[in-house]
């Protein structure tokens, strides 16, 4: 099989707008990068740009962080928890 189906990752990658710049995560310079976040402090904000390879790795890391292997075995509470009012 030579063709593979377009997955969620490819769709996400294609949705970003890319421009020429430096990747914050790897040593690649003057390549297509997209803004993936920022470092903020009281003094201001530094935007972070990443290349497609690093964006793909960050998206995968995000997916893994949200879906740990033990998650499906966690017991679901039977009754909704009481919401505490402030
Ligand atoms: Zn990179």
PDB file of the backbone (N, CA, C, O) and the ligand in Angstrom, with CONECT records:
HET     ZN  A 101       1
ATOM      1  N   UNK A   1       0.852  -1.191   0.000  1.00  0.00           N
ATOM      2  CA  UNK A   1       0.000   0.000   0.000  1.00  0.00           C
ATOM      3  C   UNK A   1       0.887   1.240   0.000  1.00  0.00           C
ATOM      4  O   UNK A   1       1.716   1.400   0.896  1.00  0.00           O
ATOM      5  N   UNK A   2       0.730   2.106  -0.974  1.00  0.00           N
ATOM      6  CA  UNK A   2       1.568   3.297  -1.066  1.00  0.00           C
ATOM      7  C   UNK A   2       0.895   4.517  -0.438  1.00  0.00           C
ATOM      8  O   UNK A   2       1.571   5.393   0.102  1.00  0.00           O
ATOM      9  N   UNK A   3      -0.423   4.572  -0.509  1.00  0.00           N
ATOM     10  CA  UNK A   3      -1.125   5.725   0.069  1.00  0.00           C
ATOM     11  C   UNK A   3      -1.580   5.404   1.475  1.00  0.00           C
ATOM     12  O   UNK A   3      -1.990   4.282   1.772  1.00  0.00           O
ATOM     13  N   UNK A   4      -1.503   6.401   2.337  1.00  0.00           N
ATOM     14  CA  UNK A   4      -2.040   6.193   3.670  1.00  0.00           C
ATOM     15  C   UNK A   4      -3.096   7.260   3.937  1.00  0.00           C
ATOM     16  O   UNK A   4      -3.011   8.367   3.406  1.00  0.00           O
ATOM     17  N   UNK A   5      -4.077   6.932   4.749  1.00  0.00           N
ATOM     18  CA  UNK A   5      -5.156   7.880   4.973  1.00  0.00           C
ATOM     19  C   UNK A   5      -4.655   9.134   5.694  1.00  0.00           C
ATOM     20  O   UNK A   5      -3.733   9.068   6.507  1.00  0.00           O
ATOM     21  N   UNK A   6      -5.262  10.254   5.389  1.00  0.00           N
ATOM     22  CA  UNK A   6      -4.898  11.504   6.053  1.00  0.00           C
ATOM     23  C   UNK A   6      -5.469  11.477   7.459  1.00  0.00           C
ATOM     24  O   UNK A   6      -6.684  11.424   7.655  1.00  0.00           O
ATOM     25  N   UNK A   7      -4.577  11.515   8.426  1.00  0.00           N
ATOM     26  CA  UNK A   7      -4.985  11.424   9.823  1.00  0.00           C
ATOM     27  C   UNK A   7      -5.224  12.783  10.439  1.00  0.00           C
ATOM     28  O   UNK A   7      -5.084  13.828   9.802  1.00  0.00           O
ATOM     29  N   UNK A   8      -5.594  12.722  11.719  1.00  0.00           N
ATOM     30  CA  UNK A   8      -5.878  13.943  12.464  1.00  0.00           C
ATOM     31  C   UNK A   8      -4.639  14.834  12.547  1.00  0.00           C
ATOM     32  O   UNK A   8      -4.734  16.060  12.476  1.00  0.00           O
ATOM     33  N   UNK A   9      -3.470  14.193  12.698  1.00  0.00           N
ATOM     34  CA  UNK A   9      -2.222  14.934  12.807  1.00  0.00           C
ATOM     35  C   UNK A   9      -1.940  15.746  11.541  1.00  0.00           C
ATOM     36  O   UNK A   9      -1.556  16.914  11.615  1.00  0.00           O
ATOM     37  N   UNK A  10      -2.133  15.118  10.387  1.00  0.00           N
ATOM     38  CA  UNK A  10      -1.898  15.810   9.118  1.00  0.00           C
ATOM     39  C   UNK A  10      -2.852  16.992   8.965  1.00  0.00           C
ATOM     40  O   UNK A  10      -2.467  18.051   8.471  1.00  0.00           O
ATOM     41  N   UNK A  11      -4.096  16.800   9.392  1.00  0.00           N
ATOM     42  CA  UNK A  11      -5.091  17.870   9.311  1.00  0.00           C
ATOM     43  C   UNK A  11      -4.691  19.036  10.212  1.00  0.00           C
ATOM     44  O   UNK A  11      -4.780  20.200   9.821  1.00  0.00           O
ATOM     45  N   UNK A  12      -4.247  18.701  11.430  1.00  0.00           N
ATOM     46  CA  UNK A  12      -3.806  19.733  12.368  1.00  0.00           C
ATOM     47  C   UNK A  12      -2.598  20.491  11.827  1.00  0.00           C
ATOM     48  O   UNK A  12      -2.528  21.718  11.911  1.00  0.00           O
ATOM     49  N   UNK A  13      -1.645  19.735  11.269  1.00  0.00           N
ATOM     50  CA  UNK A  13      -0.434  20.356  10.723  1.00  0.00           C
ATOM     51  C   UNK A  13      -0.761  21.293   9.570  1.00  0.00           C
ATOM     52  O   UNK A  13      -0.167  22.364   9.440  1.00  0.00           O
ATOM     53  N   UNK A  14      -1.709  20.883   8.737  1.00  0.00           N
ATOM     54  CA  UNK A  14      -2.076  21.686   7.577  1.00  0.00           C
ATOM     55  C   UNK A  14      -2.842  22.943   7.984  1.00  0.00           C
ATOM     56  O   UNK A  14      -2.874  23.926   7.243  1.00  0.00           O
ATOM     57  N   UNK A  15      -3.459  22.907   9.166  1.00  0.00           N
ATOM     58  CA  UNK A  15      -4.281  24.034   9.604  1.00  0.00           C
ATOM     59  C   UNK A  15      -3.436  25.223  10.078  1.00  0.00           C
ATOM     60  O   UNK A  15      -3.932  26.348  10.133  1.00  0.00           O
ATOM     61  N   UNK A  16      -2.176  24.983  10.418  1.00  0.00           N
ATOM     62  CA  UNK A  16      -1.324  26.073  10.889  1.00  0.00           C
ATOM     63  C   UNK A  16      -0.873  26.926   9.711  1.00  0.00           C
ATOM     64  O   UNK A  16      -0.755  26.446   8.583  1.00  0.00           O
ATOM     65  N   UNK A  17      -0.623  28.199   9.996  1.00  0.00           N
ATOM     66  CA  UNK A  17      -0.052  29.080   8.980  1.00  0.00           C
ATOM     67  C   UNK A  17       1.447  29.158   9.221  1.00  0.00           C
ATOM     68  O   UNK A  17       1.896  29.430  10.334  1.00  0.00           O
ATOM     69  N   UNK A  18       2.213  28.915   8.167  1.00  0.00           N
ATOM     70  CA  UNK A  18       3.658  28.865   8.291  1.00  0.00           C
ATOM     71  C   UNK A  18       4.312  30.079   7.667  1.00  0.00           C
ATOM     72  O   UNK A  18       3.808  30.657   6.704  1.00  0.00           O
ATOM     73  N   UNK A  19       5.446  30.453   8.237  1.00  0.00           N
ATOM     74  CA  UNK A  19       6.250  31.542   7.697  1.00  0.00           C
ATOM     75  C   UNK A  19       7.711  31.178   7.881  1.00  0.00           C
ATOM     76  O   UNK A  19       8.035  30.268   8.645  1.00  0.00           O
ATOM     77  N   UNK A  20       8.589  31.877   7.191  1.00  0.00           N
ATOM     78  CA  UNK A  20      10.011  31.585   7.268  1.00  0.00           C
ATOM     79  C   UNK A  20      10.580  32.096   8.595  1.00  0.00           C
ATOM     80  O   UNK A  20      10.351  33.245   8.974  1.00  0.00           O
ATOM     81  N   UNK A  21      11.324  31.232   9.296  1.00  0.00           N
ATOM     82  CA  UNK A  21      11.903  31.660  10.577  1.00  0.00           C
ATOM     83  C   UNK A  21      12.744  30.577  11.201  1.00  0.00           C
ATOM     84  O   UNK A  21      13.173  29.641  10.526  1.00  0.00           O
ATOM     85  N   UNK A  22      12.984  30.707  12.519  1.00  0.00           N
ATOM     86  CA  UNK A  22      13.795  29.750  13.266  1.00  0.00           C
ATOM     87  C   UNK A  22      12.900  28.932  14.183  1.00  0.00           C
ATOM     88  O   UNK A  22      11.953  29.455  14.769  1.00  0.00           O
ATOM     89  N   UNK A  23      13.209  27.637  14.303  1.00  0.00           N
ATOM     90  CA  UNK A  23      12.473  26.762  15.209  1.00  0.00           C
ATOM     91  C   UNK A  23      13.062  26.896  16.605  1.00  0.00           C
ATOM     92  O   UNK A  23      14.283  26.866  16.765  1.00  0.00           O
ATOM     93  N   UNK A  24      12.213  27.043  17.621  1.00  0.00           N
ATOM     94  CA  UNK A  24      12.709  27.206  19.007  1.00  0.00           C
ATOM     95  C   UNK A  24      13.193  25.888  19.583  1.00  0.00           C
ATOM     96  O   UNK A  24      13.908  25.877  20.585  1.00  0.00           O
ATOM     97  N   UNK A  25      12.807  24.759  18.954  1.00  0.00           N
ATOM     98  CA  UNK A  25      13.002  23.452  19.562  1.00  0.00           C
ATOM     99  C   UNK A  25      14.177  22.688  18.967  1.00  0.00           C
ATOM    100  O   UNK A  25      14.786  21.870  19.656  1.00  0.00           O
ATOM    101  N   UNK A  26      14.504  22.932  17.723  1.00  0.00           N
ATOM    102  CA  UNK A  26      15.604  22.231  17.071  1.00  0.00           C
ATOM    103  C   UNK A  26      16.507  23.264  16.405  1.00  0.00           C
ATOM    104  O   UNK A  26      16.128  24.431  16.300  1.00  0.00           O
ATOM    105  N   UNK A  27      17.698  22.859  15.950  1.00  0.00           N
ATOM    106  CA  UNK A  27      18.639  23.859  15.433  1.00  0.00           C
ATOM    107  C   UNK A  27      18.317  24.380  14.030  1.00  0.00           C
ATOM    108  O   UNK A  27      19.098  25.154  13.476  1.00  0.00           O
ATOM    109  N   UNK A  28      17.190  23.975  13.442  1.00  0.00           N
ATOM    110  CA  UNK A  28      16.871  24.400  12.080  1.00  0.00           C
ATOM    111  C   UNK A  28      16.604  25.910  12.021  1.00  0.00           C
ATOM    112  O   UNK A  28      15.907  26.467  12.869  1.00  0.00           O
ATOM    113  N   UNK A  29      17.162  26.539  11.024  1.00  0.00           N
ATOM    114  CA  UNK A  29      16.988  27.980  10.850  1.00  0.00           C
ATOM    115  C   UNK A  29      16.526  28.262   9.429  1.00  0.00           C
ATOM    116  O   UNK A  29      16.814  27.513   8.496  1.00  0.00           O
ATOM    117  N   UNK A  30      15.803  29.363   9.294  1.00  0.00           N
ATOM    118  CA  UNK A  30      15.267  29.785   7.990  1.00  0.00           C
ATOM    119  C   UNK A  30      14.490  28.646   7.319  1.00  0.00           C
ATOM    120  O   UNK A  30      14.775  28.258   6.186  1.00  0.00           O
ATOM    121  N   UNK A  31      13.514  28.130   8.042  1.00  0.00           N
ATOM    122  CA  UNK A  31      12.609  27.121   7.513  1.00  0.00           C
ATOM    123  C   UNK A  31      11.181  27.558   7.817  1.00  0.00           C
ATOM    124  O   UNK A  31      10.965  28.564   8.493  1.00  0.00           O
ATOM    125  N   UNK A  32      10.210  26.803   7.320  1.00  0.00           N
ATOM    126  CA  UNK A  32       8.806  27.103   7.571  1.00  0.00           C
ATOM    127  C   UNK A  32       8.478  26.805   9.039  1.00  0.00           C
ATOM    128  O   UNK A  32       8.614  25.670   9.496  1.00  0.00           O
ATOM    129  N   UNK A  33       8.049  27.824   9.759  1.00  0.00           N
ATOM    130  CA  UNK A  33       7.681  27.660  11.172  1.00  0.00           C
ATOM    131  C   UNK A  33       6.311  28.283  11.413  1.00  0.00           C
ATOM    132  O   UNK A  33       5.830  29.105  10.633  1.00  0.00           O
ATOM    133  N   UNK A  34       5.700  27.864  12.517  1.00  0.00           N
ATOM    134  CA  UNK A  34       4.422  28.421  12.912  1.00  0.00           C
ATOM    135  C   UNK A  34       4.459  28.721  14.401  1.00  0.00           C
ATOM    136  O   UNK A  34       5.187  28.074  15.154  1.00  0.00           O
ATOM    137  N   UNK A  35       3.681  29.694  14.820  1.00  0.00           N
ATOM    138  CA  UNK A  35       3.673  30.071  16.240  1.00  0.00           C
ATOM    139  C   UNK A  35       2.932  29.017  17.037  1.00  0.00           C
ATOM    140  O   UNK A  35       1.776  28.708  16.747  1.00  0.00           O
ATOM    141  N   UNK A  36       3.601  28.461  18.046  1.00  0.00           N
ATOM    142  CA  UNK A  36       3.000  27.390  18.840  1.00  0.00           C
ATOM    143  C   UNK A  36       2.726  27.799  20.283  1.00  0.00           C
ATOM    144  O   UNK A  36       2.099  27.051  21.033  1.00  0.00           O
ATOM    145  N   UNK A  37       3.186  28.965  20.668  1.00  0.00           N
ATOM    146  CA  UNK A  37       2.964  29.398  22.040  1.00  0.00           C
ATOM    147  C   UNK A  37       3.835  30.586  22.351  1.00  0.00           C
ATOM    148  O   UNK A  37       4.355  31.247  21.452  1.00  0.00           O
ATOM    149  N   UNK A  38       3.992  30.854  23.644  1.00  0.00           N
ATOM    150  CA  UNK A  38       4.817  31.972  24.049  1.00  0.00           C
ATOM    151  C   UNK A  38       5.312  31.777  25.468  1.00  0.00           C
ATOM    152  O   UNK A  38       4.748  31.016  26.254  1.00  0.00           O
ATOM    153  N   UNK A  39       6.376  32.484  25.765  1.00  0.00           N
ATOM    154  CA  UNK A  39       6.865  32.554  27.138  1.00  0.00           C
ATOM    155  C   UNK A  39       6.404  33.915  27.654  1.00  0.00           C
ATOM    156  O   UNK A  39       6.696  34.947  27.051  1.00  0.00           O
ATOM    157  N   UNK A  40       5.691  33.906  28.762  1.00  0.00           N
ATOM    158  CA  UNK A  40       5.207  35.173  29.299  1.00  0.00           C
ATOM    159  C   UNK A  40       5.804  35.436  30.666  1.00  0.00           C
ATOM    160  O   UNK A  40       6.007  34.518  31.460  1.00  0.00           O
ATOM    161  N   UNK A  41       6.074  36.673  30.921  1.00  0.00           N
ATOM    162  CA  UNK A  41       6.570  37.119  32.221  1.00  0.00           C
ATOM    163  C   UNK A  41       6.016  38.517  32.430  1.00  0.00           C
ATOM    164  O   UNK A  41       5.473  39.115  31.500  1.00  0.00           O
ATOM    165  N   UNK A  42       6.147  39.048  33.646  1.00  0.00           N
ATOM    166  CA  UNK A  42       5.640  40.411  33.873  1.00  0.00           C
ATOM    167  C   UNK A  42       6.274  41.432  32.929  1.00  0.00           C
ATOM    168  O   UNK A  42       5.684  42.477  32.654  1.00  0.00           O
ATOM    169  N   UNK A  43       7.483  41.128  32.431  1.00  0.00           N
ATOM    170  CA  UNK A  43       8.180  42.074  31.546  1.00  0.00           C
ATOM    171  C   UNK A  43       7.636  42.045  30.124  1.00  0.00           C
ATOM    172  O   UNK A  43       7.777  43.017  29.383  1.00  0.00           O
ATOM    173  N   UNK A  44       7.010  40.924  29.738  1.00  0.00           N
ATOM    174  CA  UNK A  44       6.493  40.861  28.384  1.00  0.00           C
ATOM    175  C   UNK A  44       6.330  39.439  27.892  1.00  0.00           C
ATOM    176  O   UNK A  44       6.277  38.492  28.677  1.00  0.00           O
ATOM    177  N   UNK A  45       6.252  39.307  26.575  1.00  0.00           N
ATOM    178  CA  UNK A  45       5.940  38.030  25.949  1.00  0.00           C
ATOM    179  C   UNK A  45       6.934  37.734  24.837  1.00  0.00           C
ATOM    180  O   UNK A  45       7.246  38.606  24.025  1.00  0.00           O
ATOM    181  N   UNK A  46       7.437  36.488  24.801  1.00  0.00           N
ATOM    182  CA  UNK A  46       8.309  36.050  23.713  1.00  0.00           C
ATOM    183  C   UNK A  46       7.592  34.961  22.941  1.00  0.00           C
ATOM    184  O   UNK A  46       7.320  33.897  23.498  1.00  0.00           O
ATOM    185  N   UNK A  47       7.273  35.197  21.662  1.00  0.00           N
ATOM    186  CA  UNK A  47       6.587  34.157  20.893  1.00  0.00           C
ATOM    187  C   UNK A  47       7.511  32.986  20.568  1.00  0.00           C
ATOM    188  O   UNK A  47       8.707  33.176  20.349  1.00  0.00           O
ATOM    189  N   UNK A  48       6.958  31.785  20.537  1.00  0.00           N
ATOM    190  CA  UNK A  48       7.725  30.587  20.190  1.00  0.00           C
ATOM    191  C   UNK A  48       7.237  30.053  18.852  1.00  0.00           C
ATOM    192  O   UNK A  48       6.040  29.844  18.655  1.00  0.00           O
ATOM    193  N   UNK A  49       8.178  29.833  17.931  1.00  0.00           N
ATOM    194  CA  UNK A  49       7.862  29.295  16.611  1.00  0.00           C
ATOM    195  C   UNK A  49       8.509  27.925  16.469  1.00  0.00           C
ATOM    196  O   UNK A  49       9.643  27.727  16.906  1.00  0.00           O
ATOM    197  N   UNK A  50       7.792  26.968  15.856  1.00  0.00           N
ATOM    198  CA  UNK A  50       8.338  25.627  15.668  1.00  0.00           C
ATOM    199  C   UNK A  50       8.135  25.159  14.227  1.00  0.00           C
ATOM    200  O   UNK A  50       7.196  25.582  13.553  1.00  0.00           O
ATOM    201  N   UNK A  51       9.035  24.274  13.763  1.00  0.00           N
ATOM    202  CA  UNK A  51       8.941  23.717  12.410  1.00  0.00           C
ATOM    203  C   UNK A  51       7.892  22.589  12.392  1.00  0.00           C
ATOM    204  O   UNK A  51       7.411  22.171  13.445  1.00  0.00           O
ATOM    205  N   UNK A  52       7.552  22.112  11.220  1.00  0.00           N
ATOM    206  CA  UNK A  52       6.517  21.073  11.077  1.00  0.00           C
ATOM    207  C   UNK A  52       6.858  19.809  11.851  1.00  0.00           C
ATOM    208  O   UNK A  52       5.988  19.215  12.489  1.00  0.00           O
ATOM    209  N   UNK A  53       8.133  19.391  11.797  1.00  0.00           N
ATOM    210  CA  UNK A  53       8.549  18.186  12.504  1.00  0.00           C
ATOM    211  C   UNK A  53       8.322  18.348  14.003  1.00  0.00           C
ATOM    212  O   UNK A  53       7.795  17.449  14.659  1.00  0.00           O
ATOM    213  N   UNK A  54       8.721  19.492  14.538  1.00  0.00           N
ATOM    214  CA  UNK A  54       8.574  19.719  15.973  1.00  0.00           C
ATOM    215  C   UNK A  54       7.111  19.928  16.346  1.00  0.00           C
ATOM    216  O   UNK A  54       6.689  19.501  17.421  1.00  0.00           O
ATOM    217  N   UNK A  55       6.326  20.576  15.483  1.00  0.00           N
ATOM    218  CA  UNK A  55       4.893  20.738  15.757  1.00  0.00           C
ATOM    219  C   UNK A  55       4.245  19.357  15.846  1.00  0.00           C
ATOM    220  O   UNK A  55       3.425  19.109  16.730  1.00  0.00           O
ATOM    221  N   UNK A  56       4.617  18.449  14.919  1.00  0.00           N
ATOM    222  CA  UNK A  56       4.066  17.088  14.938  1.00  0.00           C
ATOM    223  C   UNK A  56       4.427  16.387  16.237  1.00  0.00           C
ATOM    224  O   UNK A  56       3.588  15.708  16.829  1.00  0.00           O
ATOM    225  N   UNK A  57       5.690  16.547  16.695  1.00  0.00           N
ATOM    226  CA  UNK A  57       6.115  15.914  17.942  1.00  0.00           C
ATOM    227  C   UNK A  57       5.389  16.510  19.143  1.00  0.00           C
ATOM    228  O   UNK A  57       5.018  15.792  20.071  1.00  0.00           O
ATOM    229  N   UNK A  58       5.191  17.818  19.121  1.00  0.00           N
ATOM    230  CA  UNK A  58       4.487  18.478  20.225  1.00  0.00           C
ATOM    231  C   UNK A  58       3.023  18.035  20.271  1.00  0.00           C
ATOM    232  O   UNK A  58       2.470  17.823  21.350  1.00  0.00           O
ATOM    233  N   UNK A  59       2.396  17.895  19.097  1.00  0.00           N
ATOM    234  CA  UNK A  59       0.999  17.444  19.050  1.00  0.00           C
ATOM    235  C   UNK A  59       0.875  16.017  19.577  1.00  0.00           C
ATOM    236  O   UNK A  59      -0.066  15.691  20.301  1.00  0.00           O
ATOM    237  N   UNK A  60       1.843  15.165  19.202  1.00  0.00           N
ATOM    238  CA  UNK A  60       1.833  13.784  19.697  1.00  0.00           C
ATOM    239  C   UNK A  60       2.030  13.746  21.204  1.00  0.00           C
ATOM    240  O   UNK A  60       1.373  12.973  21.901  1.00  0.00           O
ATOM    241  N   UNK A  61       2.936  14.581  21.710  1.00  0.00           N
ATOM    242  CA  UNK A  61       3.176  14.646  23.153  1.00  0.00           C
ATOM    243  C   UNK A  61       1.913  15.112  23.869  1.00  0.00           C
ATOM    244  O   UNK A  61       1.575  14.624  24.947  1.00  0.00           O
ATOM    245  N   UNK A  62       1.227  16.060  23.250  1.00  0.00           N
ATOM    246  CA  UNK A  62      -0.024  16.576  23.824  1.00  0.00           C
ATOM    247  C   UNK A  62      -1.074  15.466  23.880  1.00  0.00           C
ATOM    248  O   UNK A  62      -1.755  15.295  24.891  1.00  0.00           O
ATOM    249  N   UNK A  63      -1.197  14.717  22.787  1.00  0.00           N
ATOM    250  CA  UNK A  63      -2.154  13.596  22.731  1.00  0.00           C
ATOM    251  C   UNK A  63      -1.856  12.570  23.808  1.00  0.00           C
ATOM    252  O   UNK A  63      -2.758  12.096  24.499  1.00  0.00           O
ATOM    253  N   UNK A  64      -0.567  12.229  23.945  1.00  0.00           N
ATOM    254  CA  UNK A  64      -0.161  11.224  24.936  1.00  0.00           C
ATOM    255  C   UNK A  64      -0.425  11.719  26.350  1.00  0.00           C
ATOM    256  O   UNK A  64      -0.837  10.950  27.218  1.00  0.00           O
ATOM    257  N   UNK A  65      -0.186  13.002  26.575  1.00  0.00           N
ATOM    258  CA  UNK A  65      -0.386  13.562  27.914  1.00  0.00           C
ATOM    259  C   UNK A  65      -1.863  13.536  28.295  1.00  0.00           C
ATOM    260  O   UNK A  65      -2.206  13.356  29.464  1.00  0.00           O
ATOM    261  N   UNK A  66      -2.731  13.715  27.307  1.00  0.00           N
ATOM    262  CA  UNK A  66      -4.166  13.740  27.579  1.00  0.00           C
ATOM    263  C   UNK A  66      -4.759  12.348  27.695  1.00  0.00           C
ATOM    264  O   UNK A  66      -5.844  12.184  28.254  1.00  0.00           O
ATOM    265  N   UNK A  67      -4.066  11.341  27.177  1.00  0.00           N
ATOM    266  CA  UNK A  67      -4.626  10.004  27.161  1.00  0.00           C
ATOM    267  C   UNK A  67      -3.643   8.987  27.740  1.00  0.00           C
ATOM    268  O   UNK A  67      -3.111   8.154  27.006  1.00  0.00           O
ATOM    269  N   UNK A  68      -3.400   9.047  29.036  1.00  0.00           N
ATOM    270  CA  UNK A  68      -2.474   8.076  29.641  1.00  0.00           C
ATOM    271  C   UNK A  68      -3.061   6.669  29.579  1.00  0.00           C
ATOM    272  O   UNK A  68      -4.281   6.507  29.593  1.00  0.00           O
ATOM    273  N   UNK A  69      -2.196   5.639  29.510  1.00  0.00           N
ATOM    274  CA  UNK A  69      -2.684   4.268  29.346  1.00  0.00           C
ATOM    275  C   UNK A  69      -3.597   3.810  30.475  1.00  0.00           C
ATOM    276  O   UNK A  69      -4.453   2.950  30.269  1.00  0.00           O
ATOM    277  N   UNK A  70      -3.422   4.379  31.672  1.00  0.00           N
ATOM    278  CA  UNK A  70      -4.241   3.925  32.807  1.00  0.00           C
ATOM    279  C   UNK A  70      -5.608   4.577  32.823  1.00  0.00           C
ATOM    280  O   UNK A  70      -6.452   4.230  33.649  1.00  0.00           O
ATOM    281  N   UNK A  71      -5.835   5.512  31.926  1.00  0.00           N
ATOM    282  CA  UNK A  71      -7.063   6.294  31.962  1.00  0.00           C
ATOM    283  C   UNK A  71      -8.322   5.445  31.820  1.00  0.00           C
ATOM    284  O   UNK A  71      -9.309   5.645  32.528  1.00  0.00           O
ATOM    285  N   UNK A  72      -8.266   4.482  30.879  1.00  0.00           N
ATOM    286  CA  UNK A  72      -9.494   3.725  30.613  1.00  0.00           C
ATOM    287  C   UNK A  72      -9.891   2.814  31.761  1.00  0.00           C
ATOM    288  O   UNK A  72     -11.023   2.334  31.821  1.00  0.00           O
ATOM    289  N   UNK A  73      -8.930   2.573  32.693  1.00  0.00           N
ATOM    290  CA  UNK A  73      -9.239   1.708  33.827  1.00  0.00           C
ATOM    291  C   UNK A  73      -9.703   2.487  35.053  1.00  0.00           C
ATOM    292  O   UNK A  73     -10.080   1.901  36.067  1.00  0.00           O
ATOM    293  N   UNK A  74      -9.671   3.783  34.950  1.00  0.00           N
ATOM    294  CA  UNK A  74     -10.094   4.596  36.079  1.00  0.00           C
ATOM    295  C   UNK A  74     -11.597   4.455  36.294  1.00  0.00           C
ATOM    296  O   UNK A  74     -12.381   4.462  35.345  1.00  0.00           O
ATOM    297  N   UNK A  75     -11.976   4.328  37.554  1.00  0.00           N
ATOM    298  CA  UNK A  75     -13.399   4.158  37.833  1.00  0.00           C
ATOM    299  C   UNK A  75     -14.133   5.480  37.675  1.00  0.00           C
ATOM    300  O   UNK A  75     -13.690   6.521  38.161  1.00  0.00           O
ATOM    301  N   UNK A  76     -15.235   5.415  37.005  1.00  0.00           N
ATOM    302  CA  UNK A  76     -16.045   6.613  36.791  1.00  0.00           C
ATOM    303  C   UNK A  76     -16.968   6.780  37.998  1.00  0.00           C
ATOM    304  O   UNK A  76     -17.637   5.820  38.383  1.00  0.00           O
ATOM    305  N   UNK A  77     -17.025   7.961  38.603  1.00  0.00           N
ATOM    306  CA  UNK A  77     -17.896   8.151  39.764  1.00  0.00           C
ATOM    307  C   UNK A  77     -19.359   7.890  39.410  1.00  0.00           C
ATOM    308  O   UNK A  77     -19.837   8.282  38.345  1.00  0.00           O
ATOM    309  N   UNK A  78     -20.038   7.238  40.301  1.00  0.00           N
ATOM    310  CA  UNK A  78     -21.421   6.862  40.060  1.00  0.00           C
ATOM    311  C   UNK A  78     -22.370   8.061  40.081  1.00  0.00           C
ATOM    312  O   UNK A  78     -23.294   8.174  39.275  1.00  0.00           O
ATOM    313  N   UNK A  79     -22.102   8.938  41.027  1.00  0.00           N
ATOM    314  CA  UNK A  79     -22.965  10.112  41.150  1.00  0.00           C
ATOM    315  C   UNK A  79     -22.140  11.357  40.881  1.00  0.00           C
ATOM    316  O   UNK A  79     -20.955  11.397  41.213  1.00  0.00           O
ATOM    317  N   UNK A  80     -22.742  12.364  40.291  1.00  0.00           N
ATOM    318  CA  UNK A  80     -21.977  13.585  40.058  1.00  0.00           C
ATOM    319  C   UNK A  80     -21.545  14.195  41.390  1.00  0.00           C
ATOM    320  O   UNK A  80     -22.301  14.242  42.361  1.00  0.00           O
ATOM    321  N   UNK A  81     -20.280  14.666  41.390  1.00  0.00           N
ATOM    322  CA  UNK A  81     -19.770  15.248  42.636  1.00  0.00           C
ATOM    323  C   UNK A  81     -20.459  16.577  42.930  1.00  0.00           C
ATOM    324  O   UNK A  81     -20.792  17.347  42.029  1.00  0.00           O
ATOM    325  N   UNK A  82     -20.659  16.814  44.220  1.00  0.00           N
ATOM    326  CA  UNK A  82     -21.296  18.054  44.646  1.00  0.00           C
ATOM    327  C   UNK A  82     -20.373  19.229  44.296  1.00  0.00           C
ATOM    328  O   UNK A  82     -19.193  19.230  44.649  1.00  0.00           O
ATOM    329  N   UNK A  83     -20.917  20.211  43.610  1.00  0.00           N
ATOM    330  CA  UNK A  83     -20.105  21.378  43.242  1.00  0.00           C
ATOM    331  C   UNK A  83     -20.127  22.354  44.418  1.00  0.00           C
ATOM    332  O   UNK A  83     -21.172  22.817  44.878  1.00  0.00           O
ATOM    333  N   UNK A  84     -18.899  22.638  44.874  1.00  0.00           N
ATOM    334  CA  UNK A  84     -18.795  23.556  46.006  1.00  0.00           C
ATOM    335  C   UNK A  84     -18.946  24.995  45.528  1.00  0.00           C
ATOM    336  O   UNK A  84     -18.322  25.410  44.552  1.00  0.00           O
ATOM    337  N   UNK A  85     -19.775  25.737  46.225  1.00  0.00           N
ATOM    338  CA  UNK A  85     -19.923  27.152  45.860  1.00  0.00           C
ATOM    339  C   UNK A  85     -18.873  27.971  46.621  1.00  0.00           C
ATOM    340  O   UNK A  85     -18.549  27.680  47.773  1.00  0.00           O
ATOM    341  N   UNK A  86     -18.355  28.996  45.948  1.00  0.00           N
ATOM    342  CA  UNK A  86     -17.288  29.772  46.579  1.00  0.00           C
ATOM    343  C   UNK A  86     -17.747  30.596  47.787  1.00  0.00           C
ATOM    344  O   UNK A  86     -16.940  31.291  48.404  1.00  0.00           O
TER     345      UNK A  86
HETATM  346 ZN    ZN A 101      12.000  22.128  14.848  1.00  0.00          ZN
END
